[in-house]
Amino acid sequence: MPKYRFICVTCNTEVVKTTSLETKSITCETCNNTMNRAMPKLNGPSDKTEVVNKYMGKISKSDQKEIVKSRKDEYYWTIEVPRLVSSGVYSLETMLDNGWVYFNDKEQMIINDKPPHRR
């Protein structure tokens, strides 16, 4: 038999009882009035988690997407951008437009190794 939550109509007493599926109301133990079966509480914990790797059992935090995005940005700017600049495939205008390089006060070309939001 399942457990159900019952709330009294008059005194708002809340009781959890094991009853049959057909039981819609019971008698209140404090005021002898009707207690109606309540809907289950659906407001669980606010910190939602999801399994990242079901074999290892690692669990991600609720901000996992932001963490992964920041790691991808960091990798792109520290590894990929210097590799793209040194490849010689892209023109200076393209590299300047994408923010991969800039010129300092001494007119030296410097490779950006930080994402735009960290500059």
N, C-alpha and C positions, 0 to 999 in steps of 0.2 A: 504494500500500500504506500502511496506517495505522501510526502509531507506538504501541507498547504498552510498558508498564512491567512488568518482570519482577523478582521478588525471589527470592533463593536460599533454599532450605529450611534449609540448615545454617549458612551464614556471613552471612546477611541482606544480601548485596550487592545493590544496586539498579542495574538497567541499563535504559535506554530503547532499544528496537530497533524498526526498521521491519520488520514481518513480515506475513505473510498473516493473514486473518481466522481461519483454521482452526488456527493455531499456538497451542497452549495452554501449552506448556512448552518450554524450551530448556536447553542445558547451560551451567552456570556457568563462567566463564572463570578464576576464581581457585581453586575447589576441585573442579571437574569433577562436581558434583552437579546435581540438577534445580533449575531456576528456574521457578517458576510465574508465569503472567500475573496481574498484580494489577488490582484494580478501579481506575478513574480516581480521582484525588484530587478531591474535591468541596468541600473547604474553601478557598474562594476568599478574596478580601479581605473583611474584616469590615465595611468601610464600604460599605454598599449605597447606590446612587444610582439615581435614576429621572429620565427626561427630562421636564421640565416643559413645554417648548415645543419640539416637534420641528422647527419651521421655523427658530427662532432658535438651536437647539442648546444652550439653557441647561439646566444640570443642577442638580438640587436635592440638598441634603445629606440624610443619613439622618434628621435631626430636622426635616425640612421641615414636617411636620404641626404640630409645636409652634410653629414660627416663624410659620406662617400663622395659627394660633389666637391667638397673642399679638398679631399685627397686627390681627386682627378685633376682639379685646377692646379694644385701644388705640383703634381707630377708633370702636367703639361708645361707649366712655366719653368720648372727647374730642369727637366730632362728634354722634352720635345722641342721647345723653342730654341735653345742653344744648338741642337742638332739641325733644325730647319735653317737657322741662320748660317751655320758653317757649311751647309750642303752646297751653297752657291746657286741653287735653282731659282730662288726668288729674287726679284729686283729690290733695290733699296726703297723705292716708293711703296711696294707691297709690305715690306717689313716695317716701315714707319706707320703705314695705315693700320696694320694689325697690332701695333704697339710692341712688337718684338724687340725693337732697338730704339735708342734715342741718342742724342748728342749732348754731352755735358758742356760745362763752361769752357773747357779747353778744346772744344771742337773734336772730341774723340767719340767714336761710335761705341756705345755701351749696350750690351745685351740685357734686356729686362729678364730678371729671373724671379720676379714676384707677380702674382696675379694682380689685376687692376684694382681690386678692392683692398689690397694690402700695401699699395704704394703710398 
